[in-house]
Amino acid sequence: MEQGRRRGPIGVGDFARYDLRRRYQLTLHGDFHYCVMTFPRMALGVPEPALEAMVEHAFATASGVGQVFASCLLSTLEQHGVSPSGLRRRITG
C-alpha cells in the first residue's frame, strides 16, 4: 500500500488505513482476497494527526489495535448473520 510518500507492506490478516481523498496505490502479489471498508472520518473519533500517522504502517490483527479491530469486525459479521469461523482463523492467525 502506498499513499503520498508513505509505503507499507500488508501481510495476511493485517489491515491498513488509507485516505480515499488522496491518490493511493495497492500493489498485489499472488492469489489473495481482501476487503475494503470505509468509515466517515468523524465517526472514528480520532484526531487528524493520529489518522495521518496510521497511514505509515499495517496493523497486525494478532495484537494491539489490530486485535481490537479484528474483534469488532468479527462481532459485526456475526450480528449480520455471517458465520465468521473460517474468517476468524484467517484474520487472527
C-alpha positions in Angstrom: 0.0 0.0 0.0 1.4 3.4 -0.9 0.0 6.8 -0.4 2.0 10.0 -0.8 5.5 9.4 0.5 4.3 6.6 2.8 4.6 3.0 1.8 3.8 -0.1 3.9 3.6 -3.8 3.3 0.3 -5.5 4.3 0.5 -9.2 5.3 -2.0 -11.9 5.8 -4.6 -10.8 8.3 -3.3 -7.3 8.5 -5.3 -4.1 7.9 -4.2 -0.7 6.8 -5.7 2.7 6.7 -5.6 5.0 3.7 -7.3 8.2 2.8 -9.7 8.0 -0.2 -9.5 11.8 -0.7 -5.9 11.3 -1.9 -4.2 9.2 -4.6 -3.1 5.8 -3.4 -1.8 2.6 -4.9 -2.3 -1.0 -3.9 0.3 -3.4 -5.4 -1.0 -7.0 -5.1 1.2 -10.1 -5.5 -0.1 -13.7 -5.8 -3.5 -15.1 -5.1 -5.4 -13.5 -2.2 -8.7 -11.9 -1.1 -9.2 -8.6 0.6 -12.0 -6.5 1.9 -12.2 -2.7 1.8 -14.4 -0.9 4.3 -15.0 2.8 4.5 -15.7 4.9 7.6 -16.5 8.6 7.9 -13.5 10.3 9.4 -15.6 11.9 12.1 -17.1 8.6 13.1 -13.7 7.3 14.1 -13.3 9.9 16.8 -9.5 10.1 16.2 -7.6 13.3 15.9 -6.3 14.2 12.4 -2.5 13.8 13.3 -3.2 10.3 14.6 -5.2 9.4 11.4 -2.2 10.6 9.3 0.2 8.5 11.4 -1.9 5.4 10.8 -1.1 5.5 7.1 2.5 4.7 7.8 2.1 1.0 8.6 -0.1 -2.1 8.6 -1.7 -3.3 11.8 -1.4 -7.0 12.6 -4.6 -8.5 13.9 -2.8 -10.7 16.4 -2.2 -7.9 18.9 -2.8 -4.3 19.9 -5.2 -2.1 18.0 -5.3 -4.7 15.2 -6.7 -7.3 17.6 -9.3 -4.9 18.8 -10.3 -4.0 15.2 -10.5 -7.7 14.2 -12.7 -8.4 17.2 -15.1 -5.6 16.3 -15.2 -6.8 12.7 -15.9 -10.4 13.6 -18.6 -9.3 16.0 -20.3 -7.1 13.4 -20.3 -10.0 10.9 -21.9 -12.3 13.5 -24.6 -9.7 14.2 -25.4 -9.7 10.4 -25.7 -13.5 10.2 -22.3 -14.2 8.7 -20.6 -17.2 10.2 -17.0 -16.0 10.6 -15.4 -19.3 11.8 -13.1 -19.6 8.7 -12.6 -15.9 8.5 -11.7 -15.8 12.2 -8.8 -18.2 11.6 -7.5 -16.1 8.6 -7.9 -12.8 10.4 -6.5 -13.7 13.8 -3.9 -16.2 12.6 
